[in-house]
């Protein structure tokens, strides 16, 4: 059985734009920390709702990629690591 989320975090445009904009204004280390912290918040929320770990991992990876893409779209060029 495949588990599907009705509102995956990686599609939450407001969340992605907001935190991408914030991260774009930070130095690379702070930006990375900020984005990873936001992903961890979403990870905990999904886990608390009983979403399968594999689905959570997949969605968190997609969210992190979307956040970095938005940060770069906004003109930031920090080191990814």
Helices and strands as residue ranges (DSSP letters): G 9-11, H 13-24, H 28-48, H 53-73
